[in-house]
Amino acid sequence: MLFCSKKGPSRIIGITRIGQKSKLLSRIFSDDSLTKKASLNALTSALDYGARLIVAFFVTPWMVAGLGDYYYGAWQILNRLVGYLAPTSGKPTQVLQSTIANQQASTDYELKRRYVGATLVIWMLFLPTMGITGGLITWFVPFWLHAPEKYIWTVRATTALLVANLVTTSLATLPESALEGENLSYQRIGLSVILVFIGGGLTWLALHLDTGIIGVAAVALTMTLLTGLLYLMVARTFIPWFGVARPSRNQIRHFLSLSWWFLSWNTLMNLMIASDVVLLGLLGSVESVTSYSLTKYAPETLISVVAIMFFGVIPGLGGIIGSGDLIKAASIRGEIMAITWLIVTVLGASILVWNRPFIELWVGKDYFVGALPNLLIVMVVTQFVFIRNDSNIIDVTLRLEGKVLISTISITLSLLAAGILIKYFDLGVVGLCVGILAGRSIISIGFPVLIGRFLKVPLISQIKGVLRPVSVTILVLLLATWGSTLVPCNAFFGLKGWILFILLAGLTSGFFLALAIFAGFSAYQRKKIAQRIRSLASKTSS
């Protein structure tokens, strides 16, 4: 075996051994109920994302100042271009995670170790493809970006480091995938937060030492190696079966077959996530990417926390689906979508009102792209959150064919529409967002249809369920856009400006929260959500 099995004491890596001294924490982390595990996973994801938010908040202005408009825009584009290589790894760790999540109830530990073995075999099979493709991108990317001659080798060196980071990531995430598949993501609580702050500190150091974009890329590779090593220690401690066994040819073929579908989906997902910046950079200008990325920062960061939190719930849902309890699975999906809607509506509306003053305080007044692009960006990010929720649910059903087909059509149309609107109509960010929204509407309809068929939920029932929240969201976002015009320009300066900004943004969020709860939810839905919150609170205090 490459990794020997090891069952350690129940402790929380990265915090302390408080569990041995505190009865409260012992009860919390020893509870095996789905609600408690989902809550702990969500808490872990929220802490991780909160740490990333804090680090990015402080590091981004340093990067903009330290790298300059060209290199900061190039950094955004290179990360996404290299991200297109991710599917060439075969995505075996994602297959491992979904397979283990689907078979959580199984006690056949030897079989699970063979799944790990099959994952390693597929990673090695795809390694030459990653290397060759990465080498081609590294060589040609300066020409695609029309880089000035003095920047060519800097861009190539940065790209080479990002390719190496991607290759390493495809293996380093194996222990994390096993933890997530077993619904044990919360066992890394604290450790991942510390790693985020270490990465932020090293990035600041690289900028302070004037190592430029190459130094920032080297930090990313270093943190991937460190994270993979520490997560390996966590997996060996908390997963009794974790290790590697030689897989059979049938198991390799089975994983390889699933890998092709996950590969196809991840290609499409990368196109969804990265193509906005790439299209804008290639068809517009590298500098325009800087303003777009900074305007998009708040909606993408705050709203995406929803997807990060509910990602911790998906493995538990996979276990329910694997057991055949479709009624319970449909009920949990309904709760996920309801809470997602509430959070993205409140945060989206608050961002619409306060994004311009936030950017002025954060990096300067010249980087906000305008009220209409701001509204469209929030709509694009909101749409993507719901798409990703349903995508994760489809993954644990292990039925990816329909998802890949629908997404191929949808994303192709969205890229064509956005490209035409940018290139030939010179609509910039507005054209980009309109094209994306129109094209992805096919996925927004298709994914719920697929899930409804699997969970035996009639389409008409789903349509009736979304009419009220969609109507409320439209009205709230329009109200917020109007409200943004009432905020005076250059009204926030320095520390006092931040304090006033946080106070007013908090009050605005509270107003939109109350409005969304009472306008968007029925009395029955409010009751169900309140019951879920009380259930969680009682488990924590018992």
N, C-alpha and C positions, 0 to 999 in steps of 0.2 A: 504493500500500500504506500501511496505517496503521503497521505495524511493518516496517521494512526488515530483510532477512536479514543476518546477521552471524555469521561463524564465527571465534571467538577461540581463543587458546591453551588447552590443557588445564590449567586451574587451579581451585582450590577457592575459590569466592566465600565471603567471610566469615571465612576463616581467614588464610592468607597465601599467597604463591607458593612454599610449601615444596616443591611437586611438582617445581619446576625444580631444587631443590637436593638432594632426597632420592630416592635410587633406590628405596627401599622404598615410599614413598608413590606414586611414579610407577608402579610395577608394580601396586600395589593398584588405583589409579583408572584404569589403562589396560586392565585385564582385562575383556573383553567377555562372559565366560561368564555363564550365567543364575545359577549359584550365587553368583558374586561380586557381580553387580549386585543380586541379591535381598538378599544380606548387607549390602551398603552401604546399600541403601534401608532395610532394617530398622534398621541402626545409626543412620541419619539420623532415622528416626521415633522411635527410642528416645531419642536425645539431645533431640529436640524435646519429647517427652512428659516426659522427666526434668526439663527446664527448666520446663515448665508446672507440674509437680508441686511443684518447689521454690518457684516464684513463688506458686502458690496456697497453699502451706503457710504462707508468711509473710504474704501479703496478706489471706487470709481472716479471721484474728483481727482485723486492723485494720478490715476491712469490717464485721464483726459489731459491733465496738465503735463505729466511726465512724458507721455507718448506723442502728444499733439493730435490735431484733428485727423491727419492722414493715417498715422500708425494706429490710432484708436479705432478708426473705421476699418482699417485693414485687419486688425485683431478680431473684430466682430465677423468680418467676412471669412477669414481663414478658419476660424473655429467652426463655422457652418459648412464650409467647403470640405474640410477634413471629416466633419460629421457625416457627410455623404458616404464615407468609407465604412461606417459602422456595420451596415448589412453584410459587407464582404467577410465579416468574421463568422457568418452563419448564425449568429445570435444563439449559440448553444446554451448560455447561462439563462436566457429567458425561457427556453424550452424546459430546462431543468426546474426553474422556479414554478412554472405553470403545471408541470407534471407532478411535482411533489405536492403542490397545493391541492391538486385534484385527488391525490391519494394520501392525504394526511392521516386518514384512519388506518392505513396499512401498517402492520408491524413487521413486514418483510424487510428488515434492515439490509440484508445482503442485496436485495433488488435495488434499493435506493443507492447503495454504494456503487452498484453497476451503472446506475444513471449518471453518477458523478464521473465514472470512467468514460462513459459514452460522450459526455460533455467535453472532456479533455481530448478525446480522439477527434471529434469534429473541429475543435479549435485548431488542432495541428493540421488537419486537412485543409482548412481555409487560410492558414498562415501565409503560404506563398502568394495567394491572391491579394491579401492585405498588403504584403510587402511590395509587390509589383505595382499595384494600383496607386499605393501611397507614393512610390518613387516617381511615377508619371505626374501626379498632381504636384509634387514638390518641385519638379523641374519646370513645368509649364505655367504654374500659377502666377508668376510675375507678369507674364505676357497677357494673361486673362484680365489682370487688374490694371494693365497699362502702367506698371510701376516705372518710375524714373530710373535711369540706369544706376544711380548711386544706391537705390533701395533694393535692387534685384537679389543680391546674395543674402541680405538681411531677411527678406521675405522668404527665401528658400530655406534658410537655416531654421526660421521659426516654424515653417510648415513641416520640416523634417522632425522637429521635436514634438509637434502636435500629432503627427502620424505615429511616432513611437509611443506617445501617451495613449493613443487609441488602441494600439496593439496590446499594450500592457493592461489597459482597462478591461478588454474583452476576456482576460484571464483572471485579473484581480477581483472581479465582481463575483466569481464563483462562490466563495463562502457566503457573501451577502445574499446571493440568490437562494442558497439552501436555507438560510435563516428566514427569509421572506416566505419561501414555500411552506415551511413548517409553522408559519404564523408566529415567529419568535423575533421579529425585527426589534421589539422593545428591549431585548437583551443587550443591544449595543447602545442603549440610552446613555448619554453623557460622553462616551468615547467619540462619537461622530461629531458632536458639538465642539469638542476640544480640537479635533482635526481641522474643522472649518476655520477656527481662529488661528491655528498654526499656519494654515495655508495663506490666510489673509496677512499675517505678520511677515511671512516670507516674501509675499508679493510686494508689500510695502518696502521691505529691505532691498529687493531687487530694483525697485524704482529709485529708492534713495541712493543706491550705489551706481545709478545711471547705467544699468545693464540693458535698458531698453526692452523692446518687445521680445528679444531672444531670452532675456533673463526671466521674464514673466512666463514664457512657455516652459522653461526649465523647471520653474517652481511647480507648474501643473504636473509634469512628469514625476517629480520627486514625491508629491503628495499622493499620486496614484499608487506608487510602489509602497509607501508607508501605510496607506489605508488598507491595501490588500493584505499586507502582512498582519496588521492588527485584527482585521476582521477574521482572518484565518484562526487566530487564537480564540476569538469569541465563539466561532462555529465549533471548534474542537471542544470547547468547554460546555456548551449548552445543547448540542445535538448529539445524543448518545451514539447514533449510527454513523456520524460523519467520518468519511474516509473514502478510499477508492478501491474498487474491485474491477477485475477485467470484465468488460461487457461482452455479451454474445454478439454475433453478427446481426441477428434479428433486432436486438436492442439498438445497435448502431444505425441500422437501416431505418428503424422507427424514429429515432431522434433526428436523423438526417432528413427524413421526410417532413417532420414537423419544422425542422430548421429552415427548410425552403420556404414554408409559409410564413414563419416569423421573419425570415430574411426579407421576403417580399413586403411584409407589412412594415418592417422597420425602414426599408427604403422609402416607402410612402410617408411614414411618420417623419423621417428626416426632411423630406421635401416639404411637409407641412410646417415643421418647426423652423427650418433654415432658409426657405426659399424667399421669404420676404426681404431679408437683408441682402441675399445674393442677387436677386432681381434688381433691387434698388441700386446696388453697388455696380453691377455690370451694365445696366441700361440707363442708370442715372449717373451718380458720381460717388466715389468713395467717401467724400466729405459729407454728403447728404445722409449717409448711413449713420454718422455720429449723432446728428440731431434726431433722427428717427428712433435710434436705439435708446437715447436718453429720455425721449418723450414716452416711449413704450415701457421704460423700466418700471414705473410705479404700477400700471395695470397688470403687466406680466408677472411682476414679483408678488404683489398682494393677492391677486385673484388666483394665481397658480397655487397658492398655499392650500387651496381647497383640494386640488387634485393630489397634492403631496400627502395631505392628511388621509384622504380616503383610499389612497393606494395601500395603506396599512390595513384597511378593512377587507380588501379584495381576497387575500389568501383564505380568510375565514369563510367568505362567501363561496370560494372555490370548493372548500370542504363540504358545504351544504349542497352545492350543485352536484358534487361527486356522489353524495349519499342519496340523491334523487328527490330531495325535499324541495320541489319546485315552487310550492306555495310560499314557503318561508323565504326562499331566494327572491321571489318577486316582491315580497313585502319589504325585504331589506333594500333591494334596489330602489324601491319607491322612496324609502326614507333617505337614502343617499342622495337621490336626485332632488328631493324637497329641500334638504339642508344646503346642498350645493347651490340651488337657485337662490335661497335666502342670502347666503354669504356673497355670491358674485353680484347680486343686485345691489346690496348695500355698499359693498366696496367699490363696485363700478360707478355708482352714482356719486359717492364721495370723491373718487379720483377725478371724475369729470369736473367737479367744482374746484378742486384744489391742486390739480396737477401743474398748472402754470406757475402759481406761487411757489410750489415745491421745487420745481426746476430752477426758478430764479434764485431761491435760497441755496440750492444744492450746488449747481455748477455755473449759473449765470443766465441772464435773460435772453441770450441769443440762440438758445437751443430748443425752445418750444416751437412745435410745428404748426400750431393753430387749433382753434376750437373744433372745427369740423373733422380734421384728421384725428384729433384726440378722441372724439366720439366714436369714430370708425375703428380706431385701434382698440378701444374698450370692447366694442361689439365683436371684433375678431377674436380677442383673447377669451371673452365669455363663451363664444361659440365653441372654441377649442377645448375649454374645460369640460363641457358636456360630452364632446366627442371622445375625449380621453377617458372619461368615466366609463362610457359604454364600451370603448375599446378594451379596457382592462377586464371588464366582465366577460366579453366574448372570448378573451384569451383563456380564461380558466374553464371554458366549455370545451376547449381544444378543437373548435370548429371554426377555422380561420378562412375557409375558401370564399364564402360570401363576403366577408369583411374586406378581403384583399381586392376582390373584383369591384365592389362598390367604390372603394377608395381610389383605385386606379383611374376609373372614369372621372370621379369627382376632382381629384387633385390635378389631373391632366387639364381639365377644363378651367380650373381656377388659375393655374399657371399661365395658360394661354390668354385668358381674359386679362389677368393682371399685367402680363407682358405687353399686350397690345395697348392697354390704357396708359401704361408708362411711356412706351416707346413712341407710339404714333399719335397719341392724344395729349402727351406731355402733362398728365394729371398727377405725376409723382406719388406721394403717399396716399392721396385720395383714390387714385386709380388702383394702386396696389391693394388697398383694403376692400374696395368695392369688388374687384375681381376675385379676391379670396373668399369673401362672404358669399358671393353668388355660387362659386364652384363648390364650396364645402356644404352648401345647403343640401346637396345630394346625400352626403354622409349623415347630416343631421336628421334626415328622414329615414335613410336606409338602415342605420345601426339599430334604432329602436324597433324597426320592423323585424330584423333578425333576432333580437333578444326576445321580442314578444312571441315569435314563433317557438323559440326554444323553451321559454317559460310558460307558454300557453296563455299569454295575456292578449286579448283581442286588440286589434289596431284601433278600433273606434274608442275603446276604453282609454287608450293612451292619448288619443287626440283630445278627448274631453278633459283629460287630466292636465293638459298643458295650456289650454286656452286661457284660463284665468291668469296663471303666473306670467305667461308671455305678454298678455295685455298690460299687466301691472308693470312689468319690466320696461316696456316701451315708454309708458307714461312717466315712470320714475327717471329714466335716462334723459328724456326730453326736458323734464323739469330741472334736472341737474345741469344740463347744458345751458339752459336759460339762466340758472343761478350762477354759473361761472362768469357770466357777463357782468354780474353785480360786484364781483371782487375787484377792487381797484388795483391797477398796475403799480409796481414798485412800492407796495405798502408794507413789505416785510423786509427787515434788515437785521443782520447779526443775531445774537443770542435771544434778544427780546422778540425778534421776528419769529424765531423758531418756537418759542414758548407760546406766542399768540397763535401761530399757525397750528400747533398741536391741539391747543384748546378749542379753536374754532372747528378744526377737522373732526375732533371727537364729538362735539355737539352736533355737527352735520350728520355724522354716521349714526348717532342715536336717533335723530329725527327720521332718517331713511329706514332704519331698522324697525321702528314702530310702524311706519307707513307700510313697509313690505309685509310684516307679520299679519297685520289686520286686514290689509287689502288683498294680499296674495294667497293666504291660507284660509281654508274653511275651518269651522269650529272643530270638526273631527280631526283635521290635520294638526291643529294647534294642541289638541288634547294628546294625540299620539306622541308628538315631539316632547311635550312636557313629561309624559310617562317615561320616555326613554331617558331623559335627563334625571328624573327622580330615581329611576332604577340604577343608573350609574352612580349617583350620589350615595344611595343606600349601600351599594356594594363597597364603596370606598370607605365608608364610615363604620361598616359592620365589623 
